[in-house]
Structure formats: C-alpha cells, structure tokens
Amino acid sequence: MSISTATYRDRSKCAYIFCGEHESDPADWWKKGDSIRYVGPALEPTPQRKSKLQEEFNKLCEKWKKETYFHSSLGKLFTHPAYVRIIGMGKDAIPFVLNDLEKNPTRWFYALKYMAGFDAAAGATNFEEARMKWLEWGYQNNYL
C-alpha cells in the first residue's frame, strides 16, 4: 500500500492509496487485480490547513488510543478506522505522527511506512531501535 497523488489537466491534484501487494507502477494496478482508493483532494499545506490537520490528527489519535488500548492484536490496531484515516492523511501528517512517537512511544511504524513510502526502521531488532530510526529520519528530513 502506498499513498500517491495525481495531477489533472487543470493542475488540481487528488490523493489516492494504491492497495497492492507489489510495489509497482500504480498505473498498472488494474493488470494485477489490485485496488486503488480515492482519498480526496491533495491540497498544499497552508498554515490554516495544517492547523485543521493537526486538530483532526489529535482527535483521531485520541480515539485510536482509547479504543485500542487493551488490544494485543496488531491487526485490530492497524485496521482501526481512526488509524487508517491517519494513514490516509498522507505525508502532511508525518510530523504529527513523529511528534507523538517521540513523546508517547506507540505503534506508529506501520502507518509511517505507508505515509513515507518506505520503512526507515528496516532491520531494527526491537521497538526502541525502530523508534529511534524513525525519529532520526524525521530530524534528517525536517519533519521534526
């Protein structure tokens, strides 16, 4: 699964999630029977939009943590509607996720992998090592 944008002739953009098992050209999704889901317009993050995104993230994050606090199943954690919506927020929400990861060590690695388009924690052998790799990546790429 990866998040991408498409630009139309009128220069408007939309965001979509490519839900495929293979990392390939999203334009070939139909050849493999994969699916593609429209997320919404891809807007440039203005200060007002960032504020709204931060507010939405905070509500979704609180809901996700509250409703999954006692779950040990990663499947239930990662398929919770609030978590999925945070992934759908795309790269604009990466700073919010990394800030939360820095303050409250939580299972954000799955979301970050799809929001960033790669796994910065690849090869990590434990939770803290993965956390540190993502935070280091965030600082290096000006997300923190």
LOKOLLUM-719411 format. One record per residue (C-alpha): y, x, z. Coordinates in Angstrom, 1 decimal. Each point is the difference from the previous one (the first is absolute). Example, Ala and Ser with C-alpha at 12.3 -4.5 7.8 and 13.67 -1.06 7.14 Angstrom:
<patis>
@v -4.5, u 12.3, w 7.8 .
@v 3.4, u 1.4, w -0.7 .
</patis>
This chain:
<patis>
@v 0.0, u 0.0, w 0.0 .
@v 3.4, u 1.3, w -0.9 .
@v 3.5, u -1.3, w -0.1 .
@v 2.1, u 0.4, w -3.1 .
@v 3.0, u -1.5, w -1.7 .
@v 0.5, u -1.3, w -3.5 .
@v 3.4, u 0.1, w -1.9 .
@v 0.7, u -2.7, w -2.4 .
@v 2.3, u 0.0, w -3.1 .
@v 2.9, u -1.5, w 2.0 .
@v -0.4, u 3.0, w 2.4 .
@v -1.2, u -2.2, w 2.8 .
@v -2.9, u 1.3, w 2.0 .
@v -3.0, u -1.6, w 1.8 .
@v -2.5, u 1.4, w 2.4 .
@v -3.7, u -0.5, w -0.3 .
@v -3.2, u 1.1, w 1.7 .
@v -2.7, u 1.4, w -2.1 .
@v -3.3, u -0.9, w 1.7 .
@v -2.5, u 2.2, w -1.6 .
@v -2.9, u 2.1, w 1.1 .
@v 1.1, u 2.9, w -2.3 .
@v 3.3, u 1.8, w -0.1 .
@v 0.8, u -0.6, w -3.7 .
@v 2.7, u -1.2, w -2.2 .
@v 1.0, u -3.4, w 1.4 .
@v 0.5, u -1.1, w -3.6 .
@v -3.8, u 0.1, w -0.4 .
@v -0.7, u -2.3, w 3.0 .
@v -1.4, u -2.7, w -2.2 .
@v -2.6, u 2.3, w -1.6 .
@v -1.8, u 0.6, w 3.3 .
@v 0.3, u -3.5, w 1.4 .
@v 2.4, u 1.2, w 2.7 .
@v 2.8, u -2.2, w 1.2 .
@v 3.7, u 0.3, w 0.2 .
@v 2.3, u -1.9, w 2.3 .
@v 3.7, u -0.6, w -0.4 .
@v 1.9, u 0.8, w 3.2 .
@v 3.6, u -0.8, w -1.0 .
@v 3.1, u 1.4, w -1.3 .
@v 0.5, u 3.8, w 0.6 .
@v 3.5, u 0.3, w 1.2 .
@v 1.9, u 3.1, w 0.8 .
@v 0.2, u 0.4, w 3.8 .
@v 3.7, u -0.7, w 0.8 .
@v 1.1, u 0.2, w 3.7 .
@v -0.2, u -3.8, w 0.3 .
@v -3.5, u 0.0, w -1.6 .
@v -1.2, u 2.8, w 2.2 .
@v 1.2, u -2.0, w 3.0 .
@v -1.9, u -3.1, w -1.1 .
@v -3.1, u 2.2, w -0.8 .
@v 0.2, u 1.5, w 3.5 .
@v 0.3, u -3.4, w 1.6 .
@v -3.0, u -1.3, w -2.0 .
@v -2.0, u 3.1, w 0.8 .
@v 0.7, u -0.3, w 3.7 .
@v -1.2, u -3.7, w 0.0 .
@v -3.1, u 0.8, w -2.0 .
@v -0.8, u 3.1, w 2.0 .
@v 0.3, u -1.9, w 3.3 .
@v -2.1, u -2.9, w -1.3 .
@v -2.7, u 2.4, w -1.3 .
@v -0.2, u 2.0, w 3.2 .
@v 0.0, u -3.2, w 2.2 .
@v -2.7, u -1.7, w -2.1 .
@v -2.3, u 3.0, w -0.5 .
@v 0.4, u 1.7, w 3.4 .
@v -3.5, u -0.7, w 1.1 .
@v -1.8, u 0.5, w -3.4 .
@v -2.1, u 3.0, w -0.5 .
@v -0.9, u -0.9, w -3.5 .
@v 2.1, u 2.0, w -2.5 .
@v -0.7, u -2.6, w -2.6 .
@v 1.8, u -2.6, w 2.2 .
@v 2.8, u 2.4, w 0.7 .
@v 0.6, u 0.9, w -3.6 .
@v -0.4, u -3.5, w -1.5 .
@v 2.3, u -1.8, w 2.4 .
@v 2.7, u -1.8, w -2.0 .
@v 2.9, u 1.8, w 1.7 .
@v -1.5, u 3.4, w -0.7 .
@v -0.7, u -0.9, w -3.6 .
@v 3.6, u -1.2, w -0.3 .
@v 1.3, u 3.3, w 1.4 .
@v -2.0, u 1.9, w -2.7 .
@v 1.6, u -2.4, w -2.5 .
@v 3.4, u 1.1, w 1.1 .
@v -0.7, u 3.3, w -1.8 .
@v 1.8, u 3.3, w 0.2 .
@v 3.1, u -1.5, w 1.5 .
@v -1.9, u -0.7, w 3.2 .
@v -1.5, u 3.4, w 0.4 .
@v 2.8, u 1.2, w 2.4 .
@v -0.7, u -3.0, w 2.2 .
@v -3.7, u 0.7, w 0.1 .
@v 0.5, u 3.7, w 0.7 .
@v 2.5, u -0.7, w 2.8 .
@v -2.5, u -2.4, w 1.6 .
@v -2.8, u 2.6, w -0.4 .
@v 2.2, u 2.6, w 1.6 .
@v 0.9, u -2.2, w 3.0 .
@v -3.2, u -2.0, w 0.4 .
@v -3.2, u 1.6, w -1.4 .
@v -1.5, u -2.9, w -1.9 .
@v -2.4, u -0.3, w -2.9 .
@v 2.5, u 0.3, w -2.8 .
@v -1.9, u 2.5, w -2.2 .
@v -1.6, u -2.6, w -2.2 .
@v 3.4, u -1.6, w -0.8 .
@v 1.7, u 3.3, w -0.5 .
@v -2.7, u 1.1, w -2.4 .
@v 0.8, u -3.0, w -2.3 .
@v 3.7, u -0.1, w 0.5 .
@v 0.4, u 3.7, w -0.8 .
@v -2.6, u 0.1, w -2.7 .
@v -2.1, u 2.8, w 1.5 .
@v -1.5, u 1.0, w 3.3 .
@v 2.1, u 2.7, w 1.8 .
@v -2.6, u 0.1, w 2.8 .
@v -3.0, u 0.8, w -2.3 .
@v -2.2, u 2.5, w 1.7 .
@v 1.2, u -0.9, w 3.5 .
@v -2.9, u -0.1, w 2.5 .
@v 1.6, u -2.2, w 2.7 .
@v 2.7, u -2.5, w 0.7 .
@v 2.6, u 2.4, w 1.3 .
@v -0.4, u 2.4, w -2.9 .
@v 0.4, u -2.8, w -2.5 .
@v 3.0, u -1.3, w 1.9 .
@v 1.6, u 3.5, w -0.1 .
@v -0.7, u 0.5, w -3.7 .
@v 1.7, u -3.4, w -0.8 .
@v 3.0, u 0.8, w 2.2 .
@v 0.4, u 3.5, w -1.5 .
@v -0.2, u -1.6, w -3.5 .
@v 2.6, u -2.5, w 1.1 .
@v 2.4, u 2.7, w 1.1 .
@v -0.6, u 2.1, w -3.1 .
@v 0.7, u -3.0, w -2.3 .
@v 3.1, u -1.2, w 1.9 .
@v -1.6, u -3.2, w 1.3 .
@v 0.6, u 1.0, w 3.6 .
</patis>
